[in-house]
Amino acid sequence: MFKPYGIIPPVVTPFTDDGKFNEKAFRKIVNHLIECGVHGIFPLGTTGEFYAFDTDEIRVIFEATKDEVRGRVPIYAGASHITTRGVIERVHIAEDVGFDAVSVLTPMFVSQTQDELYEYYKTIAENTKLPVIMYNNKPKTNVTIEPHTVSRLAEIDNIIGIKDSTGDFTNSAEYLRLTKGNDKFSVLIGRDTLIYAGLCSGAAGSIASCANVAPRLVADIYDKFKARDFKGSLDAQFALNPLRIACNMGTFPEVIKEGLELEGYNAGKCLPPIRPLSGEQREALRVLLKEMGLIT
C-alpha cells in the first residue's frame, strides 16, 4: 500500500494576467521544488486555489503535473468539491492521468454530521482504487473530522491518511494516538509551524504551503529529523515559523504567491476577490525573505 511521507508542497497555481492557468510558470515551479528536495508534489490543494477550476481545467493541470514530475516524486491530486459526486468526478480524472493518491477536503458550506462525513469518505473510497488522504481544515470549512471518525475511516483499505490543518495539536495527537496500531494509516501535519512537533509524535510528514517559498528549509525539518539531527530539525522549524506567521498579512494564499514572485518565479496573483498585498505588506515580506536568506 502506498504510504505518504516527507514534505509535500501544495503547489500554487500560477495565473496569467487574464486569469488563465500559466502552464509554463507552473512547470518551472514544480521543477524548482523537486530540485530543492521536496518529497512529493500536490496540485490543486487549498494553496492551489482548487475551487477556481472546472473539470476540463483540472485535467490540464493534472496532466501538466504528471508530465513534468516524470516519476521523480509521488504526486497527490487535490480532488475536493462540495458534493460527493463532484469529488468522485475529480478522483476519476486523477485516476485517468495516473496520480499516486488523492487528497479530499471535507465539504464546504454544508455542515455535516460525523455520520455523514463517514459516509462521504467511505463512498469516495469505494469509487476509486487510488489511496485516499482525508483533509481536515476546520478554520476554512467550519467542519471537522473528529478523531473517533478518523479512527473508523482508517479501517477502510484505501483510506491511508489524513492531513490536519486545524492548527490544534491536541487534535493531531488524537489522530496519531487512535490510529497508532494501523500500519497503513498516516497523519500529515497541515500547519507549517507544527511539523517538528508532529514528527516527534509520529506524523509521517507535512503538506506544507510554505514549502512553495522555502522548499529546502522545510525539507530540512524532515530530512534532519530522519537523520536524528533533532537540533538541526528544530532549528529549521524555528527558522520557518516567521514565514508561516507572515501569511496572515493577506488572504491566503496571496503571501505564498507574492513570496514566489519576490524570488523570481512567475506565480501571478490570486484570483479575485483575493486582493494583492499592499506596498507596505509586500515590503515587510521582502525584508523577511531577505532575513531568511531566500532572496538577496
Kinemage of the C-alpha trace (Angstrom):
@kinemage 1
@onewidth
@group {chain A} dominant
@subgroup {mainchain}
@vectorlist {calphas} color= white
{ca met a 1} P 0.000 0.000 0.000
{ca phe a 2} L 1.188 3.497 -0.868
{ca lys a 3} L 2.466 5.482 2.132
{ca pro a 4} L 2.819 9.275 2.071
{ca tyr a 5} L 5.921 10.735 3.638
{ca gly a 6} L 8.087 13.813 3.940
{ca ile a 7} L 7.424 17.366 2.820
{ca ile a 8} L 4.743 17.697 0.160
{ca pro a 9} L 4.118 21.225 -1.166
{ca pro a 10} L 0.524 22.012 -2.181
{ca val a 11} L 1.752 23.813 -5.269
{ca val a 12} L 0.442 27.256 -6.182
{ca thr a 13} L -1.445 27.558 -9.453
{ca pro a 14} L 0.145 30.418 -11.438
{ca phe a 15} L -2.215 32.611 -13.427
{ca thr a 16} L -1.610 34.832 -16.406
{ca asp a 17} L -2.729 38.464 -16.250
{ca asp a 18} L -6.090 37.449 -17.736
{ca gly a 19} L -6.671 34.724 -15.130
{ca lys a 20} L -5.700 31.668 -17.187
{ca phe a 21} L -3.563 28.761 -15.977
{ca asn a 22} L 0.083 29.595 -16.672
{ca glu a 23} L 1.419 26.152 -17.517
{ca lys a 24} L 4.945 27.294 -18.322
{ca ala a 25} L 5.317 29.012 -14.938
{ca phe a 26} L 3.746 26.030 -13.160
{ca arg a 27} L 6.232 23.607 -14.692
{ca lys a 28} L 9.133 25.851 -13.674
{ca ile a 29} L 7.915 25.975 -10.065
{ca val a 30} L 7.393 22.193 -9.939
{ca asn a 31} L 10.955 21.604 -11.127
{ca his a 32} L 12.335 24.100 -8.627
{ca leu a 33} L 10.550 22.367 -5.750
{ca ile a 34} L 11.799 18.919 -6.739
{ca glu a 35} L 15.360 20.185 -7.221
{ca cys a 36} L 15.212 21.636 -3.694
{ca gly a 37} L 14.451 18.226 -2.229
{ca val a 38} L 10.730 18.040 -1.528
{ca his a 39} L 9.249 14.559 -1.247
{ca gly a 40} L 6.066 14.957 -3.288
{ca ile a 41} L 4.067 17.340 -5.476
{ca phe a 42} L 0.422 18.187 -4.777
{ca pro a 43} L -1.541 20.336 -7.271
{ca leu a 44} L -4.946 21.833 -6.544
{ca gly a 45} L -4.890 21.923 -2.785
{ca thr a 46} L -6.053 24.989 -0.887
{ca thr a 47} L -2.797 26.770 -1.795
{ca gly a 48} L -3.500 25.879 -5.430
{ca glu a 49} L -6.928 27.593 -5.350
{ca phe a 50} L -8.683 24.320 -6.225
{ca tyr a 51} L -12.111 25.968 -6.004
{ca ala a 52} L -11.415 28.097 -9.090
{ca phe a 53} L -11.396 25.373 -11.769
{ca asp a 54} L -13.819 23.321 -13.815
{ca thr a 55} L -13.120 19.694 -14.698
{ca asp a 56} L -11.509 20.462 -18.063
{ca glu a 57} L -9.030 22.828 -16.407
{ca ile a 58} L -8.377 20.295 -13.643
{ca arg a 59} L -7.428 17.677 -16.219
{ca val a 60} L -4.981 20.074 -17.892
{ca ile a 61} L -3.303 20.869 -14.551
{ca phe a 62} L -3.124 17.200 -13.571
{ca glu a 63} L -1.648 16.237 -16.942
{ca ala a 64} L 0.961 19.015 -16.718
{ca thr a 65} L 1.898 17.773 -13.240
{ca lys a 66} L 2.260 14.160 -14.320
{ca asp a 67} L 4.286 15.118 -17.376
{ca glu a 68} L 6.646 17.483 -15.559
{ca val a 69} L 7.284 15.353 -12.462
{ca arg a 70} L 8.175 12.303 -14.579
{ca gly a 71} L 8.097 9.898 -11.646
{ca arg a 72} L 10.767 11.719 -9.638
{ca val a 73} L 8.498 12.022 -6.574
{ca pro a 74} L 4.969 10.837 -5.758
{ca ile a 75} L 2.121 13.030 -6.978
{ca tyr a 76} L -1.014 13.785 -4.965
{ca ala a 77} L -4.150 15.162 -6.603
{ca gly a 78} L -6.384 17.654 -4.888
{ca ala a 79} L -9.875 16.314 -5.591
{ca ser a 80} L -12.116 18.446 -3.400
{ca his a 81} L -15.690 19.547 -4.079
{ca ile a 82} L -18.803 20.396 -2.110
{ca thr a 83} L -20.614 17.194 -3.172
{ca thr a 84} L -19.691 13.524 -3.092
{ca arg a 85} L -20.343 13.130 -6.813
{ca gly a 86} L -18.180 16.175 -7.567
{ca val a 87} L -15.285 14.653 -5.653
{ca ile a 88} L -15.656 11.308 -7.400
{ca glu a 89} L -15.586 13.049 -10.795
{ca arg a 90} L -12.279 14.695 -9.877
{ca val a 91} L -10.873 11.500 -8.392
{ca his a 92} L -11.569 9.703 -11.667
{ca ile a 93} L -9.632 12.372 -13.567
{ca ala a 94} L -6.682 11.759 -11.225
{ca glu a 95} L -7.003 8.020 -11.889
{ca asp a 96} L -7.038 8.568 -15.647
{ca val a 97} L -3.934 10.756 -15.520
{ca gly a 98} L -2.035 8.374 -13.243
{ca phe a 99} L -1.668 10.006 -9.837
{ca asp a 100} L -0.380 8.130 -6.813
{ca ala a 101} L -3.020 9.341 -4.337
{ca val a 102} L -5.816 11.868 -3.882
{ca ser a 103} L -6.487 14.393 -1.126
{ca val a 104} L -10.123 15.141 -0.291
{ca leu a 105} L -11.246 18.057 1.859
{ca thr a 106} L -14.403 17.904 3.944
{ca pro a 107} L -17.284 19.523 2.030
{ca met a 108} L -17.539 23.286 2.387
{ca phe a 109} L -20.628 25.267 3.415
{ca val a 110} L -22.673 22.143 4.238
{ca ser a 111} L -22.478 21.395 7.976
{ca gln a 112} L -22.200 17.615 8.026
{ca thr a 113} L -22.695 15.291 10.956
{ca gln a 114} L -19.924 12.820 11.724
{ca asp a 115} L -22.055 10.009 10.281
{ca glu a 116} L -22.451 11.981 7.054
{ca leu a 117} L -18.699 12.560 6.891
{ca tyr a 118} L -18.114 8.850 7.420
{ca glu a 119} L -20.417 8.002 4.503
{ca tyr a 120} L -18.843 10.740 2.374
{ca tyr a 121} L -15.323 9.349 2.657
{ca lys a 122} L -16.466 5.724 2.572
{ca thr a 123} L -18.371 6.310 -0.687
{ca ile a 124} L -15.412 8.126 -2.258
{ca ala a 125} L -13.059 5.286 -1.279
{ca glu a 126} L -15.442 2.706 -2.735
{ca asn a 127} L -15.406 4.529 -6.073
{ca thr a 128} L -11.644 4.536 -6.649
{ca lys a 129} L -8.639 2.266 -6.454
{ca leu a 130} L -6.432 5.222 -5.564
{ca pro a 131} L -5.257 5.777 -1.987
{ca val a 132} L -7.352 8.491 -0.312
{ca ile a 133} L -5.973 11.076 2.119
{ca met a 134} L -8.638 12.898 4.105
{ca tyr a 135} L -8.167 16.616 4.693
{ca asn a 136} L -9.411 18.482 7.757
{ca asn a 137} L -9.232 22.275 7.501
{ca lys a 138} L -11.763 23.404 10.086
{ca pro a 139} L -10.601 27.062 10.043
{ca lys a 140} L -11.638 27.265 6.365
{ca thr a 141} L -14.666 24.948 6.249
{ca asn a 142} L -16.103 25.131 9.784
{ca val a 143} L -16.326 21.328 9.546
{ca thr a 144} L -14.073 18.950 11.451
{ca ile a 145} L -13.432 15.222 11.197
{ca glu a 146} L -13.409 14.159 14.809
{ca pro a 147} L -10.728 11.700 15.941
{ca his a 148} L -13.170 8.845 16.536
{ca thr a 149} L -14.490 9.267 12.963
{ca val a 150} L -10.957 9.224 11.573
{ca ser a 151} L -10.254 6.050 13.537
{ca arg a 152} L -13.298 4.374 11.945
{ca leu a 153} L -12.432 5.562 8.444
{ca ala a 154} L -8.824 4.415 8.837
{ca glu a 155} L -10.110 0.838 8.802
{ca ile a 156} L -11.166 1.214 5.149
{ca asp a 157} L -8.446 -0.320 2.978
{ca asn a 158} L -7.658 2.572 0.650
{ca ile a 159} L -8.145 5.412 3.136
{ca ile a 160} L -4.496 5.748 4.030
{ca gly a 161} L -4.093 9.044 5.832
{ca ile a 162} L -5.296 12.451 6.914
{ca lys a 163} L -3.917 15.969 6.622
{ca asp a 164} L -4.710 18.026 9.710
{ca ser a 165} L -4.740 21.780 9.076
{ca thr a 166} L -6.734 22.686 12.173
{ca gly a 167} L -3.657 24.060 13.945
{ca asp a 168} L -4.946 22.228 17.021
{ca phe a 169} L -2.133 19.898 18.031
{ca thr a 170} L -4.341 18.079 20.533
{ca asn a 171} L -6.482 17.076 17.557
{ca ser a 172} L -3.435 15.928 15.560
{ca ala a 173} L -2.154 13.963 18.547
{ca glu a 174} L -5.514 12.228 18.930
{ca tyr a 175} L -5.424 11.208 15.273
{ca leu a 176} L -1.987 9.740 15.921
{ca arg a 177} L -2.980 8.028 19.166
{ca leu a 178} L -6.165 6.443 17.861
{ca thr a 179} L -4.543 5.120 14.662
{ca lys a 180} L -1.209 4.127 16.211
{ca gly a 181} L -1.701 0.410 15.622
{ca asn a 182} L -2.778 0.873 11.995
{ca asp a 183} L 0.432 0.498 9.968
{ca lys a 184} L -1.126 1.570 6.662
{ca phe a 185} L -2.515 4.864 8.021
{ca ser a 186} L -0.506 8.103 8.218
{ca val a 187} L -1.081 11.530 9.720
{ca leu a 188} L 0.282 14.551 7.831
{ca ile a 189} L 0.619 17.921 9.514
{ca gly a 190} L -1.063 20.789 7.669
{ca arg a 191} L 0.056 23.671 9.887
{ca asp a 192} L 3.609 24.585 8.934
{ca thr a 193} L 4.580 25.736 12.443
{ca leu a 194} L 3.856 22.242 13.854
{ca ile a 195} L 5.887 19.993 11.540
{ca tyr a 196} L 8.640 19.228 14.065
{ca ala a 197} L 6.116 18.593 16.836
{ca gly a 198} L 4.212 16.266 14.531
{ca leu a 199} L 7.304 14.285 13.620
{ca cys a 200} L 8.143 13.894 17.318
{ca ser a 201} L 4.684 12.393 17.853
{ca gly a 202} L 4.790 10.016 14.892
{ca ala a 203} L 3.470 12.022 11.944
{ca ala a 204} L 4.639 10.876 8.510
{ca gly a 205} L 5.403 14.374 7.271
{ca ser a 206} L 3.629 17.527 6.214
{ca ile a 207} L 1.650 19.035 3.375
{ca ala a 208} L 3.234 22.445 3.844
{ca ser a 209} L 2.204 25.551 1.920
{ca cys a 210} L 5.375 27.460 2.855
{ca ala a 211} L 7.404 24.794 1.064
{ca asn a 212} L 6.479 26.688 -2.120
{ca val a 213} L 8.627 29.613 -0.957
{ca ala a 214} L 11.207 27.836 1.240
{ca pro a 215} L 11.363 24.260 -0.067
{ca arg a 216} L 14.878 23.402 1.099
{ca leu a 217} L 14.306 24.809 4.572
{ca val a 218} L 11.046 22.898 5.034
{ca ala a 219} L 12.586 19.694 3.655
{ca asp a 220} L 15.385 20.122 6.213
{ca ile a 221} L 12.872 19.783 9.055
{ca tyr a 222} L 12.010 16.289 7.813
{ca asp a 223} L 15.384 15.181 6.467
{ca lys a 224} L 17.318 16.232 9.567
{ca phe a 225} L 14.745 14.643 11.849
{ca lys a 226} L 15.048 11.345 9.972
{ca ala a 227} L 18.855 11.619 10.206
{ca arg a 228} L 18.402 12.034 14.002
{ca asp a 229} L 19.750 15.577 13.859
{ca phe a 230} L 16.959 16.761 16.128
{ca lys a 231} L 18.563 20.108 16.909
{ca gly a 232} L 19.029 20.831 13.205
{ca ser a 233} L 15.428 19.855 12.548
{ca leu a 234} L 14.110 22.120 15.300
{ca asp a 235} L 16.368 24.961 14.142
{ca ala a 236} L 14.882 24.633 10.650
{ca gln a 237} L 11.374 24.681 12.134
{ca phe a 238} L 12.065 27.845 14.086
{ca ala a 239} L 13.644 29.459 11.018
{ca leu a 240} L 10.483 28.693 9.020
{ca asn a 241} L 7.898 29.899 11.517
{ca pro a 242} L 8.096 33.662 10.766
{ca leu a 243} L 7.193 32.957 7.127
{ca arg a 244} L 4.104 30.962 8.078
{ca ile a 245} L 3.041 33.638 10.551
{ca ala a 246} L 3.542 36.288 7.841
{ca cys a 247} L 0.896 34.514 5.738
{ca asn a 248} L -1.642 36.246 7.990
{ca met a 249} L -0.776 39.555 6.300
{ca gly a 250} L -3.009 38.745 3.343
{ca thr a 251} L -5.840 36.465 2.314
{ca phe a 252} L -4.450 33.002 1.822
{ca pro a 253} L -2.576 32.100 -0.375
{ca glu a 254} L -1.590 35.575 -1.602
{ca val a 255} L 1.514 35.805 0.607
{ca ile a 256} L 2.766 32.483 -0.799
{ca lys a 257} L 2.320 33.722 -4.361
{ca glu a 258} L 3.923 37.092 -3.692
{ca gly a 259} L 6.809 35.358 -1.942
{ca leu a 260} L 7.454 33.313 -5.081
{ca glu a 261} L 7.227 36.469 -7.176
{ca leu a 262} L 9.878 38.128 -4.994
{ca glu a 263} L 12.079 35.066 -5.558
{ca gly a 264} L 11.733 35.458 -9.322
{ca tyr a 265} L 9.014 32.888 -10.091
{ca asn a 266} L 6.024 33.986 -12.130
{ca ala a 267} L 3.290 32.830 -9.753
{ca gly a 268} L 0.903 35.623 -10.679
{ca lys a 269} L -1.805 36.914 -8.358
{ca cys a 270} L -4.628 35.023 -6.702
{ca leu a 271} L -7.987 35.202 -8.426
{ca pro a 272} L -10.406 37.881 -7.227
{ca pro a 273} L -11.873 38.522 -4.762
{ca ile a 274} L -8.445 37.924 -3.146
{ca arg a 275} L -6.529 41.196 -3.303
{ca pro a 276} L -2.773 41.732 -3.686
{ca leu a 277} L -0.717 42.769 -0.680
{ca ser a 278} L -0.329 46.476 -0.023
{ca gly a 279} L 3.002 48.083 -0.738
{ca glu a 280} L 3.791 48.136 2.980
{ca gln a 281} L 2.944 44.440 3.353
{ca arg a 282} L 4.990 43.497 0.310
{ca glu a 283} L 7.983 45.370 1.687
{ca ala a 284} L 7.617 43.569 5.040
{ca leu a 285} L 7.570 40.258 3.170
{ca arg a 286} L 10.639 41.247 1.154
{ca val a 287} L 12.542 42.105 4.341
{ca leu a 288} L 11.546 38.770 5.908
{ca leu a 289} L 12.638 36.749 2.865
{ca lys a 290} L 15.951 38.599 2.862
{ca glu a 291} L 16.443 37.880 6.575
{ca met a 292} L 15.726 34.193 5.879
{ca gly a 293} L 18.323 34.143 3.094
{ca leu a 294} L 15.734 33.359 0.447
{ca ile a 295} L 16.433 36.497 -1.581
{ca thr a 296} L 19.356 38.901 -1.728
